[in-house]
Amino acid sequence: MRICDCGRHEASWSGRRAFLGGTAAALACAAAGLTSPHVAQAADPTTARTTLTPDQALKLLKEGNDNYRTDAPYRGTQGRERRVELARGQAPFCVLVGCSDSRVPPELLFGRGLGELFIVRNAGNTVDTAALGSIEYGVGVLGCPLIVVLGHEACGAVAAAVDVVEKGTTFPGVIGEMVQPIIPAVLEARRMSGGTLLDNSIVSNAKRVANRLVTQSSVLQEAVRGGKLKVVPARYDLDDGDVNFFDM
């Protein structure tokens, strides 16, 4: 197993862009209200989009995490009435790109209820073709003003990538292929001072994913340029429950 094949990773992202070209164009048109009646009828949610700005959406997440971290009482929107309301359509205010780790459930960490977060989860909060399409849908069609890429303490997928780089470790099945996109973050983290390689790699990985979402997706680029979207990397601490948000 090769430690790093950056060209392969770049080609992989280029392939995803080509594959999603038609979808991206349709979503961009949907966001601008330029789709044909048939496409709009099939894709548009039946409820109004959120009116929250990117900063307001981020503030809600931070407040929710503060409640979770301090064990303050809160109640996410749920129950029968909410279920019936959501059966008619959804209007989430954040796309949450997270890890599959069972210790990192986004709705609980941010004190949110049904229909508020549009969640995309892969081990190591990596983004493949299906994940990128889902993220673009959340922004271009559902109108989410915020994307948070959430890494977390002691991430197993990032730890596996560290082992590949540091020890030449190999893994069974396709696990090795799964951690390949994380390896550039580990190589970047090796140049950082302070902190452990694993912790630095976790933050580096979240930042890299967030940055590449913006640079590789025309749908997300357009929303960011128009002030309708903010993309924020973050890290969750398993012990104290705190989420730290970073600049890209």
MIDOSE-1310 file (N, C-alpha, C; in nm, 2 decimals, decimal comma, always signed):
residues 248
mric	+0,08/-0,12/+0,00/+0,00/+0,00/+0,00/+0,09/+0,12/+0,00; +0,07/+0,21/-0,10/+0,15/+0,33/-0,10/+0,11/+0,43/+0,01; +0,21/+0,50/+0,06/+0,18/+0,60/+0,17/+0,10/+0,71/+0,11; +0,13/+0,76/+0,00/+0,05/+0,88/-0,05/+0,06/+0,88/-0,20
dcgr	-0,05/+0,91/-0,26/-0,06/+0,93/-0,40/-0,15/+1,05/-0,43; -0,09/+1,17/-0,41/-0,17/+1,29/-0,41/-0,24/+1,31/-0,55; -0,16/+1,27/-0,65/-0,22/+1,29/-0,79/-0,35/+1,21/-0,80; -0,35/+1,09/-0,74/-0,47/+1,01/-0,74/-0,58/+1,07/-0,67
heas	-0,55/+1,14/-0,56/-0,66/+1,20/-0,48/-0,72/+1,32/-0,57; -0,63/+1,40/-0,63/-0,68/+1,51/-0,71/-0,76/+1,46/-0,82; -0,72/+1,35/-0,89/-0,79/+1,29/-1,00/-0,93/+1,25/-0,95; -0,93/+1,19/-0,83/-1,05/+1,14/-0,78/-1,15/+1,25/-0,76
wsgr	-1,11/+1,36/-0,70/-1,20/+1,48/-0,69/-1,24/+1,53/-0,82; -1,15/+1,53/-0,92/-1,19/+1,58/-1,06/-1,29/+1,49/-1,12; -1,28/+1,36/-1,09/-1,38/+1,27/-1,14/-1,51/+1,29/-1,08; -1,51/+1,32/-0,95/-1,64/+1,35/-0,89/-1,70/+1,47/-0,95
rafl	-1,62/+1,57/-0,97/-1,68/+1,69/-1,03/-1,74/+1,66/-1,17; -1,67/+1,58/-1,25/-1,72/+1,55/-1,38/-1,85/+1,47/-1,37; -1,85/+1,38/-1,28/-1,97/+1,29/-1,26/-2,09/+1,38/-1,21; -2,06/+1,48/-1,13/-2,17/+1,56/-1,07/-2,19/+1,69/-1,15
ggta	-2,13/+1,70/-1,27/-2,14/+1,82/-1,34/-2,29/+1,86/-1,37; -2,36/+1,76/-1,42/-2,50/+1,78/-1,45/-2,58/+1,82/-1,33; -2,56/+1,74/-1,22/-2,63/+1,77/-1,10/-2,59/+1,90/-1,04; -2,47/+1,94/-1,05/-2,42/+2,07/-1,00/-2,49/+2,18/-1,07
aala	-2,50/+2,17/-1,20/-2,56/+2,27/-1,28/-2,71/+2,28/-1,25; -2,77/+2,17/-1,23/-2,92/+2,17/-1,20/-2,94/+2,24/-1,06; -2,85/+2,20/-0,97/-2,87/+2,26/-0,83/-2,84/+2,41/-0,83; -2,74/+2,45/-0,91/-2,71/+2,59/-0,92/-2,83/+2,67/-0,98
caaa	-2,89/+2,61/-1,08/-3,01/+2,67/-1,13/-3,13/+2,67/-1,04; -3,14/+2,56/-0,96/-3,25/+2,56/-0,86/-3,23/+2,67/-0,76; -3,10/+2,69/-0,72/-3,08/+2,79/-0,62/-3,11/+2,93/-0,67; -3,10/+2,95/-0,80/-3,13/+3,07/-0,87/-3,27/+3,08/-0,92
glts	-3,35/+2,98/-0,90/-3,49/+2,98/-0,94/-3,50/+2,97/-1,09; -3,40/+2,90/-1,16/-3,40/+2,89/-1,30/-3,43/+2,76/-1,36; -3,47/+2,66/-1,27/-3,49/+2,53/-1,32/-3,62/+2,52/-1,40; -3,64/+2,42/-1,48/-3,76/+2,40/-1,55/-3,87/+2,37/-1,46
phva	-4,00/+2,38/-1,49/-4,11/+2,35/-1,40/-4,10/+2,21/-1,35; -4,06/+2,11/-1,44/-4,06/+1,97/-1,40/-3,95/+1,94/-1,30; -3,83/+2,00/-1,32/-3,72/+1,98/-1,22/-3,76/+2,05/-1,09; -3,81/+2,17/-1,09/-3,84/+2,24/-0,97/-3,95/+2,16/-0,89
qaad	-4,05/+2,11/-0,96/-4,15/+2,03/-0,89/-4,10/+1,91/-0,83; -4,00/+1,85/-0,89/-3,95/+1,72/-0,84/-3,85/+1,75/-0,72; -3,78/+1,86/-0,73/-3,67/+1,88/-0,63/-3,70/+1,97/-0,52; -3,78/+2,07/-0,54/-3,80/+2,17/-0,43/-3,88/+2,12/-0,31
ptta	-3,83/+2,15/-0,19/-3,91/+2,11/-0,07/-4,04/+2,18/-0,07; -4,14/+2,12/+0,00/-4,27/+2,18/+0,00/-4,28/+2,28/+0,11; -4,18/+2,29/+0,20/-4,18/+2,39/+0,31/-4,08/+2,50/+0,27; -4,10/+2,62/+0,33/-4,01/+2,73/+0,30/-3,87/+2,70/+0,35
rttl	-3,77/+2,76/+0,28/-3,63/+2,74/+0,33/-3,61/+2,82/+0,46; -3,51/+2,78/+0,54/-3,48/+2,86/+0,66/-3,45/+3,00/+0,62; -3,48/+3,09/+0,71/-3,45/+3,23/+0,69/-3,32/+3,27/+0,77; -3,26/+3,18/+0,83/-3,13/+3,21/+0,91/-3,02/+3,24/+0,82
tpdq	-2,94/+3,34/+0,86/-2,81/+3,37/+0,79/-2,71/+3,27/+0,83; -2,60/+3,26/+0,76/-2,49/+3,17/+0,80/-2,44/+3,19/+0,95; -2,43/+3,32/+0,99/-2,38/+3,35/+1,12/-2,49/+3,31/+1,23; -2,61/+3,33/+1,19/-2,72/+3,30/+1,29/-2,73/+3,14/+1,31
alkl	-2,71/+3,07/+1,20/-2,71/+2,93/+1,20/-2,59/+2,88/+1,29; -2,48/+2,93/+1,27/-2,36/+2,89/+1,35/-2,38/+2,93/+1,50; -2,44/+3,04/+1,53/-2,47/+3,08/+1,67/-2,56/+2,97/+1,73; -2,66/+2,92/+1,66/-2,75/+2,82/+1,71/-2,68/+2,70/+1,75
lkeg	-2,59/+2,65/+1,66/-2,51/+2,53/+1,69/-2,42/+2,55/+1,81; -2,36/+2,67/+1,82/-2,27/+2,70/+1,94/-2,35/+2,70/+2,07; -2,47/+2,76/+2,07/-2,56/+2,76/+2,18/-2,60/+2,62/+2,22; -2,64/+2,54/+2,12/-2,68/+2,40/+2,15/-2,57/+2,32/+2,21
ndny	-2,44/+2,34/+2,16/-2,33/+2,26/+2,21/-2,30/+2,31/+2,36; -2,32/+2,44/+2,38/-2,30/+2,49/+2,52/-2,39/+2,42/+2,62; -2,52/+2,40/+2,57/-2,62/+2,34/+2,66/-2,58/+2,19/+2,68; -2,54/+2,13/+2,57/-2,50/+1,99/+2,58/-2,38/+1,97/+2,68
rtda	-2,28/+2,05/+2,66/-2,16/+2,04/+2,73/-2,18/+2,07/+2,88; -2,27/+2,16/+2,92/-2,29/+2,19/+3,06/-2,41/+2,12/+3,12; -2,47/+2,02/+3,04/-2,58/+1,95/+3,09/-2,70/+2,04/+3,12; -2,71/+2,15/+3,05/-2,82/+2,24/+3,07/-2,95/+2,18/+3,01
pyrg	-3,06/+2,20/+3,07/-3,18/+2,14/+3,01/-3,22/+2,20/+2,87; -3,25/+2,12/+2,78/-3,29/+2,17/+2,65/-3,38/+2,06/+2,59; -3,46/+2,10/+2,49/-3,55/+2,00/+2,43/-3,55/+2,03/+2,28; -3,50/+1,93/+2,20/-3,50/+1,95/+2,06/-3,64/+1,93/+2,01
tqgr	-3,67/+1,99/+1,89/-3,80/+1,99/+1,83/-3,83/+1,85/+1,79; -3,93/+1,78/+1,84/-3,97/+1,65/+1,81/-4,11/+1,62/+1,85; -4,15/+1,50/+1,85/-4,29/+1,47/+1,88/-4,38/+1,46/+1,76; -4,51/+1,42/+1,78/-4,60/+1,39/+1,67/-4,62/+1,51/+1,58
errv	-4,65/+1,63/+1,64/-4,68/+1,75/+1,56/-4,56/+1,78/+1,47; -4,44/+1,77/+1,52/-4,32/+1,79/+1,44/-4,31/+1,69/+1,33; -4,34/+1,56/+1,36/-4,33/+1,46/+1,26/-4,43/+1,49/+1,14; -4,55/+1,53/+1,18/-4,65/+1,56/+1,08/-4,60/+1,68/+0,99
elar	-4,55/+1,78/+1,06/-4,50/+1,90/+0,99/-4,39/+1,86/+0,89; -4,30/+1,78/+0,93/-4,19/+1,74/+0,85/-4,23/+1,64/+0,73; -4,34/+1,58/+0,75/-4,38/+1,49/+0,64/-4,42/+1,57/+0,52; -4,44/+1,70/+0,54/-4,48/+1,79/+0,42/-4,35/+1,85/+0,36
gqap	-4,24/+1,83/+0,42/-4,12/+1,89/+0,36/-4,02/+1,93/+0,47; -3,89/+1,95/+0,43/-3,79/+1,98/+0,53/-3,72/+2,12/+0,50; -3,67/+2,18/+0,60/-3,60/+2,31/+0,58/-3,48/+2,31/+0,68; -3,39/+2,22/+0,67/-3,27/+2,22/+0,77/-3,19/+2,35/+0,76
fcvl	-3,12/+2,39/+0,86/-3,04/+2,51/+0,86/-2,89/+2,48/+0,85; -2,85/+2,35/+0,86/-2,71/+2,32/+0,85/-2,68/+2,19/+0,79; -2,58/+2,18/+0,70/-2,53/+2,05/+0,65/-2,42/+2,01/+0,75; -2,43/+1,90/+0,81/-2,33/+1,86/+0,91/-2,25/+1,74/+0,85
vgcs	-2,12/+1,76/+0,81/-2,04/+1,66/+0,76/-1,96/+1,60/+0,87; -1,99/+1,48/+0,92/-1,93/+1,42/+1,04/-1,88/+1,28/+1,02; -1,82/+1,23/+1,12/-1,77/+1,09/+1,12/-1,88/+0,99/+1,16; -1,86/+0,87/+1,12/-1,95/+0,76/+1,15/-1,94/+0,72/+1,30
dsrv	-1,84/+0,76/+1,37/-1,82/+0,72/+1,51/-1,95/+0,73/+1,59; -1,98/+0,62/+1,66/-2,10/+0,62/+1,74/-2,10/+0,71/+1,86; -1,98/+0,77/+1,89/-1,98/+0,86/+2,00/-2,00/+1,01/+1,96; -2,03/+1,03/+1,84/-2,04/+1,16/+1,78/-2,17/+1,18/+1,71
ppel	-2,29/+1,18/+1,78/-2,42/+1,20/+1,72/-2,45/+1,34/+1,71; -2,46/+1,40/+1,59/-2,47/+1,55/+1,57/-2,59/+1,61/+1,64; -2,71/+1,55/+1,63/-2,82/+1,62/+1,69/-2,80/+1,63/+1,85; -2,74/+1,53/+1,91/-2,72/+1,54/+2,05/-2,62/+1,65/+2,09
lfgr	-2,51/+1,65/+2,01/-2,40/+1,74/+2,04/-2,44/+1,88/+2,03; -2,53/+1,91/+1,94/-2,57/+2,05/+1,92/-2,72/+2,08/+1,97; -2,78/+1,99/+2,04/-2,91/+2,01/+2,10/-3,02/+2,04/+1,99; -3,01/+1,97/+1,88/-3,11/+2,00/+1,78/-3,21/+1,89/+1,77
glge	-3,32/+1,92/+1,70/-3,43/+1,82/+1,69/-3,45/+1,77/+1,55; -3,57/+1,72/+1,52/-3,60/+1,66/+1,39/-3,60/+1,77/+1,29; -3,54/+1,74/+1,17/-3,55/+1,84/+1,06/-3,46/+1,96/+1,06; -3,37/+1,96/+1,15/-3,28/+2,08/+1,17/-3,14/+2,07/+1,10
lfiv	-3,09/+1,94/+1,11/-2,96/+1,92/+1,05/-2,97/+1,82/+0,93; -2,90/+1,85/+0,83/-2,89/+1,76/+0,71/-2,75/+1,70/+0,72; -2,75/+1,57/+0,76/-2,63/+1,50/+0,81/-2,57/+1,41/+0,70; -2,44/+1,42/+0,68/-2,36/+1,34/+0,59/-2,25/+1,28/+0,67
rnag	-2,25/+1,15/+0,69/-2,15/+1,09/+0,78/-2,07/+0,97/+0,71; -1,94/+0,99/+0,71/-1,84/+0,88/+0,67/-1,73/+0,87/+0,77; -1,67/+0,76/+0,79/-1,56/+0,75/+0,88/-1,45/+0,85/+0,84; -1,40/+0,92/+0,94/-1,30/+1,02/+0,91/-1,36/+1,15/+0,85
ntvd	-1,49/+1,17/+0,85/-1,56/+1,28/+0,79/-1,50/+1,31/+0,65; -1,48/+1,20/+0,57/-1,43/+1,22/+0,44/-1,55/+1,24/+0,34; -1,52/+1,29/+0,23/-1,63/+1,32/+0,13/-1,60/+1,25/+0,00; -1,69/+1,16/-0,03/-1,68/+1,09/-0,16/-1,79/+1,14/-0,25
taal	-1,81/+1,08/-0,37/-1,91/+1,13/-0,47/-2,05/+1,15/-0,41; -2,10/+1,04/-0,34/-2,23/+1,05/-0,28/-2,24/+1,15/-0,18; -2,14/+1,17/-0,10/-2,14/+1,27/+0,01/-2,14/+1,41/-0,05; -2,06/+1,43/-0,15/-2,05/+1,56/-0,22/-2,19/+1,60/-0,28
gsie	-2,25/+1,50/-0,35/-2,38/+1,53/-0,40/-2,48/+1,56/-0,30; -2,48/+1,49/-0,19/-2,57/+1,52/-0,08/-2,55/+1,66/-0,02; -2,42/+1,70/+0,00/-2,39/+1,83/+0,05/-2,44/+1,94/-0,05; -2,42/+1,92/-0,18/-2,47/+2,01/-0,27/-2,62/+2,02/-0,27
ygvg	-2,68/+1,91/-0,25/-2,83/+1,91/-0,25/-2,88/+1,99/-0,12; -2,81/+1,97/-0,01/-2,85/+2,04/+0,11/-2,84/+2,19/+0,10; -2,74/+2,23/+0,02/-2,72/+2,38/+0,00/-2,80/+2,43/-0,12; -2,79/+2,36/-0,23/-2,85/+2,41/-0,36/-3,00/+2,40/-0,37
vlgc	-3,05/+2,29/-0,31/-3,20/+2,27/-0,31/-3,27/+2,30/-0,18; -3,21/+2,25/-0,07/-3,28/+2,28/+0,06/-3,24/+2,41/+0,12; -3,14/+2,48/+0,07/-3,11/+2,61/+0,11/-3,04/+2,63/+0,24; -2,96/+2,53/+0,29/-2,88/+2,54/+0,41/-2,78/+2,65/+0,40
pliv	-2,77/+2,74/+0,50/-2,68/+2,85/+0,49/-2,54/+2,82/+0,56; -2,53/+2,69/+0,61/-2,41/+2,66/+0,69/-2,37/+2,52/+0,66; -2,24/+2,49/+0,64/-2,18/+2,36/+0,64/-2,08/+2,35/+0,75; -2,09/+2,25/+0,84/-1,99/+2,23/+0,94/-1,92/+2,09/+0,91
vlgh	-1,79/+2,09/+0,90/-1,71/+1,97/+0,88/-1,66/+1,93/+1,02; -1,71/+1,83/+1,08/-1,68/+1,80/+1,22/-1,59/+1,68/+1,24; -1,46/+1,71/+1,28/-1,37/+1,60/+1,32/-1,39/+1,58/+1,47; -1,32/+1,48/+1,52/-1,34/+1,45/+1,66/-1,22/+1,39/+1,72
eacg	-1,20/+1,41/+1,85/-1,09/+1,35/+1,93/-1,09/+1,20/+1,91; -0,96/+1,14/+1,90/-0,94/+1,00/+1,89/-1,02/+0,93/+1,77; -1,02/+1,00/+1,66/-1,08/+0,95/+1,54/-1,01/+0,82/+1,49; -1,08/+0,71/+1,48/-1,01/+0,59/+1,43/-0,96/+0,59/+1,29
avaa	-1,04/+0,66/+1,20/-1,00/+0,66/+1,06/-0,87/+0,75/+1,05; -0,87/+0,86/+1,12/-0,75/+0,94/+1,11/-0,63/+0,87/+1,17; -0,65/+0,80/+1,28/-0,55/+0,72/+1,35/-0,49/+0,62/+1,25; -0,58/+0,56/+1,17/-0,54/+0,46/+1,07/-0,45/+0,52/+0,97
avdv	-0,49/+0,64/+0,93/-0,40/+0,71/+0,83/-0,27/+0,75/+0,89; -0,26/+0,78/+1,01/-0,14/+0,81/+1,08/-0,05/+0,69/+1,08; -0,11/+0,57/+1,11/-0,04/+0,44/+1,11/+0,02/+0,41/+0,98; -0,06/+0,44/+0,87/-0,01/+0,42/+0,74/+0,12/+0,50/+0,71
vekg	+0,11/+0,63/+0,75/+0,22/+0,72/+0,72/+0,34/+0,68/+0,81; +0,32/+0,66/+0,94/+0,43/+0,64/+1,03/+0,48/+0,50/+1,04; +0,40/+0,40/+1,01/+0,44/+0,26/+1,03/+0,43/+0,18/+0,90; +0,37/+0,23/+0,80/+0,34/+0,16/+0,68/+0,24/+0,05/+0,70
ttfp	+0,15/+0,07/+0,79/+0,04/-0,03/+0,82/-0,05/-0,05/+0,70; -0,09/-0,17/+0,68/-0,19/-0,21/+0,58/-0,32/-0,26/+0,66; -0,43/-0,25/+0,59/-0,56/-0,29/+0,65/-0,64/-0,38/+0,55; -0,72/-0,46/+0,61/-0,80/-0,56/+0,52/-0,91/-0,49/+0,44
gvig	-0,96/-0,56/+0,34/-1,07/-0,51/+0,26/-1,03/-0,38/+0,20; -1,13/-0,28/+0,20/-1,11/-0,15/+0,14/-1,09/-0,04/+0,25; -1,06/-0,08/+0,37/-1,03/+0,01/+0,47/-0,91/+0,10/+0,43; -0,81/+0,04/+0,37/-0,70/+0,12/+0,33/-0,73/+0,23/+0,23
emvq	-0,82/+0,19/+0,13/-0,86/+0,29/+0,04/-0,95/+0,40/+0,10; -1,02/+0,36/+0,20/-1,10/+0,46/+0,27/-1,02/+0,57/+0,34; -0,90/+0,53/+0,40/-0,82/+0,63/+0,47/-0,73/+0,70/+0,38; -0,71/+0,66/+0,25/-0,62/+0,73/+0,16/-0,64/+0,88/+0,15
piip	-0,77/+0,93/+0,14/-0,79/+1,07/+0,13/-0,75/+1,15/+0,26; -0,73/+1,08/+0,37/-0,69/+1,15/+0,49/-0,53/+1,16/+0,50; -0,46/+1,09/+0,43/-0,32/+1,09/+0,43/-0,25/+1,22/+0,41; -0,30/+1,30/+0,31/-0,24/+1,44/+0,29/-0,25/+1,52/+0,42
avle	-0,36/+1,51/+0,49/-0,38/+1,58/+0,62/-0,27/+1,54/+0,72; -0,24/+1,41/+0,72/-0,14/+1,36/+0,82/+0,00/+1,42/+0,78; +0,03/+1,42/+0,65/+0,16/+1,47/+0,60/+0,17/+1,62/+0,63; +0,06/+1,69/+0,62/+0,06/+1,83/+0,66/+0,08/+1,85/+0,81
arrm	+0,01/+1,76/+0,89/+0,02/+1,78/+1,03/+0,16/+1,74/+1,09; +0,24/+1,67/+1,01/+0,38/+1,63/+1,06/+0,46/+1,76/+1,06; +0,42/+1,86/+0,99/+0,50/+1,98/+0,98/+0,46/+2,08/+1,09; +0,36/+2,05/+1,17/+0,31/+2,14/+1,27/+0,39/+2,12/+1,40
sggt	+0,40/+2,22/+1,48/+0,46/+2,21/+1,61/+0,36/+2,22/+1,72; +0,38/+2,15/+1,83/+0,29/+2,14/+1,94/+0,18/+2,04/+1,91; +0,13/+1,98/+2,02/+0,02/+1,88/+2,00/+0,07/+1,75/+1,95; -0,01/+1,65/+1,95/+0,02/+1,52/+1,90/+0,00/+1,51/+1,75
lldn	+0,06/+1,42/+1,69/+0,04/+1,40/+1,54/-0,11/+1,37/+1,51; -0,17/+1,28/+1,60/-0,31/+1,25/+1,58/-0,40/+1,37/+1,59; -0,39/+1,44/+1,70/-0,47/+1,56/+1,72/-0,46/+1,66/+1,61; -0,33/+1,69/+1,57/-0,31/+1,78/+1,46/-0,36/+1,73/+1,33
sivs	-0,36/+1,60/+1,31/-0,41/+1,54/+1,18/-0,56/+1,55/+1,18; -0,63/+1,54/+1,29/-0,77/+1,55/+1,30/-0,82/+1,69/+1,26; -0,75/+1,79/+1,31/-0,78/+1,93/+1,28/-0,75/+1,96/+1,13; -0,63/+1,91/+1,09/-0,59/+1,94/+0,95/-0,69/+1,87/+0,86
nakr	-0,73/+1,75/+0,89/-0,83/+1,68/+0,80/-0,96/+1,76/+0,79; -1,01/+1,81/+0,90/-1,14/+1,88/+0,90/-1,12/+2,01/+0,81; -1,01/+2,08/+0,83/-0,99/+2,20/+0,75/-0,97/+2,17/+0,60; -0,90/+2,06/+0,57/-0,88/+2,03/+0,43/-1,01/+1,99/+0,36
vanr	-1,09/+1,92/+0,43/-1,22/+1,88/+0,37/-1,31/+2,00/+0,35; -1,31/+2,09/+0,45/-1,39/+2,21/+0,44/-1,34/+2,30/+0,32; -1,21/+2,31/+0,31/-1,15/+2,40/+0,20/-1,18/+2,34/+0,07; -1,17/+2,20/+0,06/-1,19/+2,14/-0,07/-1,34/+2,14/-0,12
lvtq	-1,43/+2,14/-0,02/-1,57/+2,15/-0,06/-1,59/+2,28/-0,13; -1,53/+2,39/-0,09/-1,55/+2,52/-0,15/-1,47/+2,53/-0,28; -1,35/+2,48/-0,28/-1,27/+2,50/-0,41/-1,31/+2,40/-0,52; -1,38/+2,29/-0,48/-1,41/+2,19/-0,58/-1,55/+2,19/-0,63
ssvl	-1,64/+2,26/-0,56/-1,78/+2,25/-0,60/-1,83/+2,39/-0,64; -1,88/+2,40/-0,76/-1,93/+2,53/-0,81/-2,05/+2,57/-0,74; -2,13/+2,47/-0,70/-2,26/+2,50/-0,63/-2,22/+2,57/-0,50; -2,13/+2,52/-0,42/-2,09/+2,58/-0,30/-2,02/+2,71/-0,31
qeav	-1,93/+2,72/-0,41/-1,86/+2,84/-0,44/-1,96/+2,96/-0,47; -2,06/+2,93/-0,55/-2,15/+3,04/-0,58/-2,23/+3,08/-0,45; -2,26/+2,99/-0,37/-2,33/+3,03/-0,24/-2,25/+3,11/-0,15; -2,12/+3,07/-0,14/-2,02/+3,14/-0,05/-2,00/+3,28/-0,11
rggk	-1,98/+3,29/-0,24/-1,96/+3,43/-0,30/-2,08/+3,52/-0,28; -2,20/+3,46/-0,28/-2,32/+3,54/-0,26/-2,35/+3,57/-0,12; -2,27/+3,52/-0,02/-2,29/+3,55/+0,12/-2,40/+3,46/+0,17; -2,44/+3,36/+0,10/-2,55/+3,27/+0,15/-2,51/+3,15/+0,22
lkvv	-2,37/+3,13/+0,22/-2,32/+3,00/+0,28/-2,19/+3,03/+0,35; -2,17/+2,96/+0,46/-2,04/+2,96/+0,53/-2,01/+2,82/+0,56; -1,88/+2,79/+0,53/-1,82/+2,65/+0,56/-1,72/+2,66/+0,67; -1,75/+2,58/+0,77/-1,67/+2,59/+0,90/-1,61/+2,45/+0,94
pary	-1,48/+2,44/+0,95/-1,43/+2,31/+1,01/-1,44/+2,32/+1,17; -1,45/+2,20/+1,23/-1,46/+2,20/+1,38/-1,40/+2,07/+1,43; -1,38/+2,06/+1,56/-1,34/+1,94/+1,63/-1,42/+1,92/+1,76; -1,46/+1,80/+1,78/-1,54/+1,77/+1,90/-1,45/+1,69/+2,00
dldd	-1,45/+1,73/+2,12/-1,37/+1,67/+2,23/-1,46/+1,56/+2,30; -1,42/+1,44/+2,30/-1,50/+1,33/+2,35/-1,52/+1,34/+2,50; -1,42/+1,39/+2,57/-1,43/+1,40/+2,72/-1,51/+1,51/+2,77; -1,49/+1,63/+2,72/-1,57/+1,74/+2,78/-1,69/+1,78/+2,70
gdvn	-1,71/+1,72/+2,58/-1,83/+1,75/+2,50/-1,82/+1,88/+2,42; -1,70/+1,95/+2,42/-1,69/+2,08/+2,36/-1,66/+2,07/+2,21; -1,72/+2,16/+2,13/-1,69/+2,17/+1,99/-1,61/+2,30/+1,97; -1,49/+2,29/+1,91/-1,41/+2,40/+1,88/-1,43/+2,43/+1,73
ffdm	-1,46/+2,55/+1,69/-1,47/+2,59/+1,55/-1,35/+2,66/+1,51; -1,31/+2,64/+1,38/-1,19/+2,70/+1,33/-1,21/+2,78/+1,20; -1,12/+2,87/+1,18/-1,11/+2,94/+1,05/-1,05/+2,84/+0,95; -1,08/+2,86/+0,82/-1,02/+2,77/+0,72/-0,88/+2,82/+0,68
